[in-house]
């Protein structure tokens, strides 16, 4: 029952995340009234807002005009539903709430970084603060979380400053250190080397895949480091929750 409720909450929130990540970078109001079809502008009803259901019933099309609905909305909703279901299945308590909030926030940040190379302070900073504060009630303890936030920020900030000083180019965006600080606040400082190693390995694997597909990969090729960090951080929280 807890997994079902968490999954349902994730599906509903996933619909919001899909709208947020589409409207916010475009300068549109996120809460600009009720959701509408991107093609015909018709107001969407409650069943339409849970896209997994409307995709199954209407085969991925608007019930009003028949226009195809962008698949990104469906995949975001499924990912958010999975995060909620797994978090609450493993921890049907405050731990599960924390894990779900962590995962949903990382999902939104990963999408924004992949699509816009943007990690807004309005998400990263509150996520870091809540992560540290959660140490009062949850593991890892408060001190490990506070140290994790500090080390996460300083390590990438120093790296970015050093790289820019040596090369004269910007190598990291300003949001990446703040995101690693938030991850350190949730996972604790001992997890940070693993987060960086896995994120870097994933980035190299994706770059290698691009080369195999014939796409150019050079020193100027941009990779969304924030998305890579987010992609490994929540699975690490999940793995830690499964360990005795």
N, C-alpha and C positions, 0 to 999 in steps of 0.2 A: 504494500500500500504506500509506503514511504517513497519507493522508487517511482511508482505511478504518479504520485503527486509532484515529485521533483521533476519528472519528465514533462508533465503537463505545464508546470510553471516555466520550464525551459522553452517549450514550444511557444508559449505566449510571449515570453521575454525575447525569444529569438526573432519574432515578428518585429518587435521594437528595435532590436539591434540592427536588423536589415534596413529598416527605415532610417535609423540614426546614422549609420555609416554611409548611406546614400545622400541624405539631405544635408548633414552637417558640413561636409567638405564643400558642398555647392553653395553654402551660405544661406540655405533655406532653413526656416524654423523647424525644429524637430517636432515640436508639439503644436503644429499649425492645424488644429482641428482634427477631425477624424480622417483616417487613412482613405486614400482614393486610388483608383486604377490609374496607372501611369499613362495609359493610352486614351481612355475615354473620359477620365475624371469622375466616374461614378463613385459614390461613397460606398465603402466596403462594409458589409455586415459582419457580425461576430463570427459566423462560420468561415468567412473569407479570411479573417485575420489569422486563423490557424492554418497556415498554408499547406501543411502536410495533408489535412483533410480535404481542402479545396482542390489540391492537385489530384488526389485520388478520385474525387467525385467528378471534377470538371476537366480532368486530363490536362491540368496546367494552363487553363485559359480563363479569362475573365467571364463571369456569368452574364455580364451585361453586353459586352461588345465582341467577345470571342477572341480577343487579342491574347497572344501567348504571354505568360508571366515569366519574367527573367528567372532562370534556374538558381541564380545566386541566393534569392530569397529562400527557396526551399532548402538548400544545403546549409545555410546559416541557421535556419529554424531546426533542422535535424541535429546539427552540432550542439546547439543550445539545449535541445531536449535531452541529448545523450549526456551532456555535462550534468544537468539537473538530476537525471535518473541515476547515474552512477554515484554521484555525490551522496544522495539520500539513501541509496541502497546500501552503501558501505557504512555511512554514519547517519542514521535517522535521528539526528539531534543537532545541537549547535555546531558541531564539527562539520556536519554535512552542509549546513547553511553557509558556513565560511568557505568551504571548498567550492560550492556552487557559485558564490559571489566572485571568488577568485577566478574561476574558470570563465564565467560569463564576461567579466571585465577583460580578461586576456583575449577572449574571442573577438570582442569589439576592437581592441587595440590592434590585433593581428590583421583584421580586415582593413582598418584605416591605414595601416602601414603598407600593406601589400598594394592597395589601390591608390594611395596618395602619398606614401612616405611621410606619414604624419602620426605622431604620438602625442595627443593633446594633454596638456597639464591638467585639464579638468577631469581626466580619468586617472592618469598615473599618480598624481599627488594624493588624491583621496584614497586610492588603492593602497599606497604606501602607509599612510597614516592609520587606516583601518587595520592593515596587516600588523603593524606594531602594537596597536591597542588590543588586538585579539589575543596577544600573548598573555593578557591578564587572566583569560579563561581557558585558552587552548594551547596545545603543544604545537611547535616548540615554544619554550618560555620567552617572556618579554625581552630579556637581555639578549638572547640569541637573535631575536627578530630585529631589535634595535641595531645590533652590530651588523647584521646582514644588510639592513637598509643603508647604513653608513658605508660599508665596504663596497656594496654594489654600486652606489653612486660614485664614490671616489675612484674606484678602479677604472671604470669606463671614462670618467671625466678626465683623468690623468692621461689615459691612453689617447683620447681624442685631442687633448692639448699637445701632447708630444708629437703625434702624427702631423698635425697642422704646422707645428713649429719646424719640423724637419722637411716636409714636402711642400708646404705652402698651399696645400689643398685641404678641404674639409673632408674628413674620412668618416665621421660619425655625426648623426644629427643630435640636437640637444635633448631629444626625448629619450634616447637610448639609455643614458645613465640613470635617468629617473625611473624608467621601467625596470632596470635591473635592481634599483633600490627597492621598488615595490615587490619584486620577486624575492629578494633577500628578506624583506619584512614578513613575507608569508611562509617561506621555506626555512629561514634561518641561515646564518652565515656558512655552516659546513656544506650546504648544498650548492653554493655559488660556483665552485670550480667545475662541478658536474654539469651545471646549467650551461656554462660557457663552452665546455668541451663538446657537449651534445649539440648546442646551437651552431658552433663552428663546423662540426662534422656534417650536420644537416646542410649548411650553406655550401660546403665544398661538394657534397653529393649532388645538390641541385645545379651547381655550376657545371659539374662534370656531365650531368644529364643534358644540359643545354649544349655543351660541346658535342656530345654524341648526336644530338638532333641537328647539328650544323649551324647552330646559332653562335654568333661571335661572343666570346668572353674575354675581356681585357681588364687592365688595371682600372679602367674607368667604368666598368660595369657595376651598376648599383644593385645591392642586395638589401632586402628589408630585414635588417638585423633584429629589430623589435619583434617582427613576426616570427623569426626563428627562435628568439628567446621565449616568446609566448607559447610556441608550439611544443617546446620541451618542458616548460615549467609546470603546467597543469598535470601532464602525465607523471611527472616526478612527485607531485603532491599525491596523486592517486596511488602510485606505487608505494610511497611512504605510508599511506593509510592502510594498505593491504598487508604490510609487514607486521609481525607480532610485536 
